[in-house]
Amino acid sequence: MLHTIRALTGCLLIISLLAGAGQAGAADYTPGKLHNYSHEDGTVSKGDYQYSIFVPGDYDPKKPYPLVFYLHGGGKGRNHPSQGHRNMLSARLKDDKRSTDAGYSRNMPGSKGYILVSPVKPISYWKASVFKRLVTHVKSKVNIDENRIYVTGFSMGGQGTWFVACGNDGSYRIAAMMPLGAWGCHYIRPGKTRKTCKTLRTPTWVLHCPLDHVSKISEQLPLFQNHVDLGGYGRFTMIPGKGHKSRPPNDNEFLSLRMSWMLSQTYGTPFNYILQVNDGRIGKISSGKRPFTADSGRHGFYEPGTVVNITAPESKDGKSFTRWAGAKGKFSDAKSRSTSYKTTGGDGTISAIYGTEGYKLTVVGGKAKPASPRPGQVVTVIANSGKFYYWKTSTTLVDIAIPTDRSFQFAMPSADVTLTAQPKD
């Protein structure tokens, strides 16, 4: 009997050790480094996406983490997960210092890094049904925040971003997405009504070069416009350049802004809209839920009704501060350099105004009212009737969230501004 008990105890011990080994195997990654899941080693089933995963160096499996998917482009496809992390995010995550152009911010004390998953596939379309299984597989390996799943990708990966959003069966939630130079968007079938459109709760920031002849912007614009027209929140950036791989100038800084915007969004909550502060900085947040202030302090991402403290220098180019100005929102004291501002719905820009002399506003292919605004005055711009395509601006002080809108408003900053209505070829 004693031998039997000892034998059973030994068996239970072995089973316990094997079970523990199995649980440890579920976390077969090294924080701060890339790990691959492949068909070759049997960690991913045939027919599912192979992928590489980056887990932050200070990852705590007891806490849920944001999850970012980067979908690669087409070409010859990719057949091994080690090829998946050749993208614009992987290299930026390796320092793990929370103050890089990967979207981290020193203004967010206690914030966690995000998990990056880079799936691969042979040349073919990204599929929502396979993406669904990928999300499930990742969830079995790491602790993720299911309300903070983000998707971005370039070319066919940009198309894939739309595919996995529009083809979502409700089994996963995309908190925000950024399609970059999306190819072949005419293949995507979005819902045409508020009831059938599946992207309306997903903020969307599109980037595309108008002269890209590989990924035609004419195919992506209707998809984006459908999203916006049905009530979705979106931004569209026209990338300067002439080719498929064109990038915005100073793209490291601009990528940080885009990533911060994306990471500030949480599914099922009010959208965090962009607040841009010209010639000043954002300070403490007086009130508001889920505030996210970017590393530069020039941008923040806030729900409507958030109250932020702002500060401007005493002078600029030898001219004294006079007041704050914006096309919307409310200042507690617009004449004070250090004051508070209450955000409203939609992206917004506020400017510190210096001096009293005028600056020149030039509108090519359109009209402005007033035509010669004083600094701080709200201007309405409208394109002339005819072959209007989109607006170009000479300065980042004027942020045009949707440049294809024929009309928009802004507060004249303390700088010369040229706006050009690009004709449609």
KALIN-V359880 format. One record per residue. N is the residue number from 1. RES is the residue in three letters. PHI is phi in whole degrees, 0 to 359 (none if undefined). PSI is psi in whole degrees, 0 to 359 (none if undefined). OMEGA is omega as a letter, one per 20 degrees, with the letter a starting at -180 (none if undefined). Layout:
N:RES:PHI:PSI:OMEGA ; N:RES:PHI:PSI:OMEGA
//
This chain:
1:MET:none:316:r ; 2:LEU:298:319:r ; 3:HIS:297:321:r ; 4:THR:297:316:r ; 5:ILE:297:317:r ; 6:ARG:297:320:a ; 7:ALA:295:316:r ; 8:LEU:296:320:r ; 9:THR:299:319:r ; 10:GLY:296:318:r ; 11:CYS:296:316:r ; 12:LEU:297:323:r ; 13:LEU:296:317:r ; 14:ILE:297:315:r ; 15:ILE:299:319:r ; 16:SER:297:317:r ; 17:LEU:294:320:r ; 18:LEU:295:320:r ; 19:ALA:296:319:r ; 20:GLY:297:321:r ; 21:ALA:296:322:r ; 22:GLY:295:321:r ; 23:GLN:292:321:r ; 24:ALA:296:324:r ; 25:GLY:295:337:r ; 26:ALA:292:341:r ; 27:ALA:246:48:a ; 28:ASP:274:68:r ; 29:TYR:218:164:r ; 30:THR:244:116:r ; 31:PRO:306:135:a ; 32:GLY:88:358:r ; 33:LYS:225:169:r ; 34:LEU:273:146:r ; 35:HIS:227:143:a ; 36:ASN:253:141:r ; 37:TYR:242:123:a ; 38:SER:224:165:r ; 39:HIS:291:324:a ; 40:GLU:300:317:a ; 41:ASP:266:3:r ; 42:GLY:79:9:a ; 43:THR:278:349:r ; 44:VAL:227:135:a ; 45:SER:290:150:r ; 46:LYS:301:140:a ; 47:GLY:93:347:r ; 48:ASP:257:161:a ; 49:TYR:286:130:r ; 50:GLN:286:157:a ; 51:TYR:200:158:r ; 52:SER:254:152:a ; 53:ILE:227:137:r ; 54:PHE:246:123:r ; 55:VAL:248:131:a ; 56:PRO:306:150:a ; 57:GLY:298:332:a ; 58:ASP:257:27:a ; 59:TYR:302:133:r ; 60:ASP:243:110:a ; 61:PRO:298:350:r ; 62:LYS:276:352:a ; 63:LYS:243:143:r ; 64:PRO:282:142:a ; 65:TYR:239:149:r ; 66:PRO:298:150:a ; 67:LEU:230:122:r ; 68:VAL:248:129:r ; 69:PHE:256:131:r ; 70:TYR:246:120:a ; 71:LEU:260:123:a ; 72:HIS:284:168:r ; 73:GLY:277:190:a ; 74:GLY:275:259:a ; 75:GLY:65:234:r ; 76:LYS:265:6:a ; 77:GLY:76:181:a ; 78:ARG:222:138:a ; 79:ASN:244:356:r ; 80:HIS:223:140:a ; 81:PRO:299:337:r ; 82:SER:295:341:r ; 83:GLN:277:348:a ; 84:GLY:287:331:a ; 85:HIS:271:15:r ; 86:ARG:276:73:a ; 87:ASN:217:176:a ; 88:MET:287:352:a ; 89:LEU:260:322:a ; 90:SER:305:311:a ; 91:ALA:296:332:a ; 92:ARG:280:346:a ; 93:LEU:269:347:a ; 94:LYS:290:335:r ; 95:ASP:282:336:r ; 96:ASP:56:38:a ; 97:LYS:256:2:r ; 98:ARG:66:13:r ; 99:SER:215:57:a ; 100:THR:238:180:r ; 101:ASP:277:20:r ; 102:ALA:266:3:r ; 103:GLY:110:357:r ; 104:TYR:289:166:r ; 105:SER:212:131:r ; 106:ARG:291:346:r ; 107:ASN:275:5:a ; 108:MET:241:75:a ; 109:PRO:299:136:r ; 110:GLY:80:3:a ; 111:SER:288:150:r ; 112:LYS:264:153:r ; 113:GLY:288:179:r ; 114:TYR:241:156:r ; 115:ILE:272:131:r ; 116:LEU:250:125:r ; 117:VAL:244:127:a ; 118:SER:240:93:a ; 119:PRO:284:161:r ; 120:VAL:230:158:r ; 121:LYS:204:155:r ; 122:PRO:294:173:a ; 123:ILE:296:117:a ; 124:SER:178:173:r ; 125:TYR:280:147:r ; 126:TRP:290:140:a ; 127:LYS:239:135:r ; 128:ALA:297:324:a ; 129:SER:294:323:r ; 130:VAL:283:324:r ; 131:PHE:299:322:r ; 132:LYS:303:315:r ; 133:ARG:291:328:r ; 134:LEU:297:315:r ; 135:VAL:302:317:r ; 136:THR:297:319:a ; 137:HIS:296:316:r ; 138:VAL:297:320:r ; 139:LYS:298:333:r ; 140:SER:283:348:a ; 141:LYS:254:324:a ; 142:VAL:224:163:a ; 143:ASN:269:112:a ; 144:ILE:244:154:r ; 145:ASP:272:109:a ; 146:GLU:291:348:r ; 147:ASN:264:4:r ; 148:ARG:228:59:r ; 149:ILE:255:129:a ; 150:TYR:234:148:a ; 151:VAL:227:134:r ; 152:THR:215:166:r ; 153:GLY:176:162:a ; 154:PHE:245:141:r ; 155:SER:61:244:r ; 156:MET:296:334:r ; 157:GLY:290:329:r ; 158:GLY:291:319:r ; 159:GLN:299:317:r ; 160:GLY:298:326:r ; 161:THR:300:316:r ; 162:TRP:293:320:a ; 163:PHE:300:311:a ; 164:VAL:287:338:r ; 165:ALA:280:312:a ; 166:CYS:287:336:a ; 167:GLY:261:11:a ; 168:ASN:296:129:r ; 169:ASP:267:9:r ; 170:GLY:95:0:a ; 171:SER:278:346:r ; 172:TYR:221:164:a ; 173:ARG:236:126:r ; 174:ILE:259:113:a ; 175:ALA:285:331:r ; 176:ALA:193:156:r ; 177:MET:215:153:r ; 178:MET:224:93:r ; 179:PRO:282:130:a ; 180:LEU:245:119:r ; 181:GLY:51:46:a ; 182:ALA:297:131:a ; 183:TRP:266:147:r ; 184:GLY:60:40:a ; 185:CYS:289:348:r ; 186:HIS:290:348:r ; 187:TYR:281:343:a ; 188:ILE:274:138:a ; 189:ARG:245:93:r ; 190:PRO:279:161:r ; 191:GLY:292:139:a ; 192:LYS:262:1:r ; 193:THR:231:164:r ; 194:ARG:299:330:a ; 195:LYS:285:325:a ; 196:THR:262:343:a ; 197:CYS:285:123:a ; 198:LYS:262:6:a ; 199:THR:254:1:a ; 200:LEU:293:338:r ; 201:ARG:262:10:a ; 202:THR:242:105:r ; 203:PRO:304:139:a ; 204:THR:228:125:r ; 205:TRP:241:113:a ; 206:VAL:260:139:r ; 207:LEU:235:134:a ; 208:HIS:202:140:r ; 209:CYS:274:124:a ; 210:PRO:300:334:a ; 211:LEU:261:19:r ; 212:ASP:283:114:a ; 213:HIS:263:1:r ; 214:VAL:269:304:r ; 215:SER:260:107:a ; 216:LYS:281:124:a ; 217:ILE:296:333:r ; 218:SER:295:342:r ; 219:GLU:270:331:a ; 220:GLN:272:327:a ; 221:LEU:303:315:r ; 222:PRO:298:327:r ; 223:LEU:294:314:r ; 224:PHE:295:316:a ; 225:GLN:297:323:r ; 226:ASN:299:317:r ; 227:HIS:300:314:a ; 228:VAL:288:316:a ; 229:ASP:299:330:a ; 230:LEU:274:0:r ; 231:GLY:113:5:r ; 232:GLY:283:159:r ; 233:TYR:265:126:a ; 234:GLY:212:158:r ; 235:ARG:228:151:r ; 236:PHE:223:122:r ; 237:THR:250:124:r ; 238:MET:275:116:a ; 239:ILE:276:126:r ; 240:PRO:297:148:r ; 241:GLY:138:185:a ; 242:LYS:227:7:a ; 243:GLY:220:180:a ; 244:HIS:295:324:a ; 245:LYS:260:24:r ; 246:SER:297:146:r ; 247:ARG:229:150:r ; 248:PRO:297:152:r ; 249:PRO:297:148:a ; 250:ASN:51:51:a ; 251:ASP:292:337:r ; 252:ASN:301:311:r ; 253:GLU:294:320:a ; 254:PHE:289:326:r ; 255:LEU:296:320:r ; 256:SER:301:317:r ; 257:LEU:298:313:a ; 258:ARG:295:317:r ; 259:MET:294:320:r ; 260:SER:298:317:r ; 261:TRP:302:314:a ; 262:MET:294:313:a ; 263:LEU:291:342:r ; 264:SER:283:345:a ; 265:GLN:275:141:r ; 266:THR:231:129:a ; 267:TYR:297:138:r ; 268:GLY:85:5:r ; 269:THR:243:168:r ; 270:PRO:302:148:a ; 271:PHE:295:147:r ; 272:ASN:267:106:a ; 273:TYR:272:156:r ; 274:ILE:285:133:r ; 275:LEU:245:119:r ; 276:GLN:255:130:a ; 277:VAL:247:114:r ; 278:ASN:271:130:r ; 279:ASP:60:35:r ; 280:GLY:196:182:a ; 281:ARG:225:152:r ; 282:ILE:271:133:r ; 283:GLY:253:227:a ; 284:LYS:290:155:r ; 285:ILE:263:121:a ; 286:SER:283:321:r ; 287:SER:200:157:a ; 288:GLY:132:149:a ; 289:LYS:266:144:r ; 290:ARG:53:41:r ; 291:PRO:292:143:r ; 292:PHE:224:109:r ; 293:THR:259:127:a ; 294:ALA:293:164:a ; 295:ASP:301:325:a ; 296:SER:287:337:a ; 297:GLY:80:357:r ; 298:ARG:271:337:a ; 299:HIS:235:149:r ; 300:GLY:216:166:a ; 301:PHE:227:110:a ; 302:TYR:222:149:r ; 303:GLU:291:154:r ; 304:PRO:302:138:r ; 305:GLY:93:359:r ; 306:THR:288:138:r ; 307:VAL:253:119:a ; 308:VAL:243:148:r ; 309:ASN:269:137:a ; 310:ILE:230:150:r ; 311:THR:221:141:r ; 312:ALA:235:152:r ; 313:PRO:296:161:r ; 314:GLU:294:326:a ; 315:SER:213:162:r ; 316:LYS:216:125:a ; 317:ASP:53:39:r ; 318:GLY:80:5:a ; 319:LYS:250:139:a ; 320:SER:279:149:r ; 321:PHE:299:137:r ; 322:THR:244:318:a ; 323:ARG:187:173:r ; 324:TRP:262:152:r ; 325:ALA:213:150:r ; 326:GLY:197:159:a ; 327:ALA:282:342:r ; 328:LYS:204:178:a ; 329:GLY:85:179:a ; 330:LYS:220:129:r ; 331:PHE:266:142:r ; 332:SER:288:325:r ; 333:ASP:208:96:a ; 334:ALA:294:342:a ; 335:LYS:267:0:r ; 336:SER:259:135:r ; 337:ARG:298:323:r ; 338:SER:249:110:a ; 339:THR:211:189:r ; 340:SER:238:158:a ; 341:TYR:222:134:r ; 342:LYS:258:121:a ; 343:THR:284:162:r ; 344:THR:230:182:a ; 345:GLY:290:145:r ; 346:GLY:89:159:r ; 347:ASP:294:145:a ; 348:GLY:215:156:r ; 349:THR:230:133:r ; 350:ILE:237:150:a ; 351:SER:228:140:r ; 352:ALA:279:129:a ; 353:ILE:258:136:a ; 354:TYR:236:134:r ; 355:GLY:72:181:a ; 356:THR:240:348:a ; 357:GLU:287:156:a ; 358:GLY:278:159:r ; 359:TYR:241:161:a ; 360:LYS:268:129:r ; 361:LEU:251:123:r ; 362:THR:243:125:r ; 363:VAL:241:117:r ; 364:VAL:258:123:r ; 365:GLY:80:21:r ; 366:GLY:193:187:a ; 367:LYS:229:151:r ; 368:ALA:237:144:r ; 369:LYS:229:114:i ; 370:PRO:289:156:a ; 371:ALA:286:330:a ; 372:SER:234:75:a ; 373:PRO:287:149:r ; 374:ARG:281:155:r ; 375:PRO:305:131:a ; 376:GLY:95:345:a ; 377:GLN:284:140:a ; 378:VAL:282:130:a ; 379:VAL:244:138:r ; 380:THR:252:126:a ; 381:VAL:244:138:r ; 382:ILE:221:137:r ; 383:ALA:285:150:r ; 384:ASN:296:155:r ; 385:SER:294:147:a ; 386:GLY:132:210:a ; 387:LYS:274:63:r ; 388:PHE:283:137:r ; 389:TYR:246:297:r ; 390:TYR:198:166:r ; 391:TRP:268:139:r ; 392:LYS:247:143:r ; 393:THR:237:147:a ; 394:SER:277:353:a ; 395:THR:214:147:r ; 396:THR:285:353:r ; 397:LEU:292:340:r ; 398:VAL:250:111:a ; 399:ASP:262:119:r ; 400:ILE:252:104:a ; 401:ALA:296:319:r ; 402:ILE:232:90:a ; 403:PRO:293:348:r ; 404:THR:277:353:r ; 405:ASP:292:130:a ; 406:ARG:294:332:a ; 407:SER:228:145:r ; 408:PHE:204:169:r ; 409:GLN:237:152:r ; 410:PHE:202:161:r ; 411:ALA:265:127:a ; 412:MET:300:121:r ; 413:PRO:279:178:r ; 414:SER:275:68:a ; 415:ALA:190:156:r ; 416:ASP:290:143:a ; 417:VAL:227:133:r ; 418:THR:239:127:r ; 419:LEU:242:131:a ; 420:THR:237:123:r ; 421:ALA:275:106:a ; 422:GLN:288:130:r ; 423:PRO:284:155:r ; 424:LYS:272:124:a ; 425:ASP:293:none:none
//
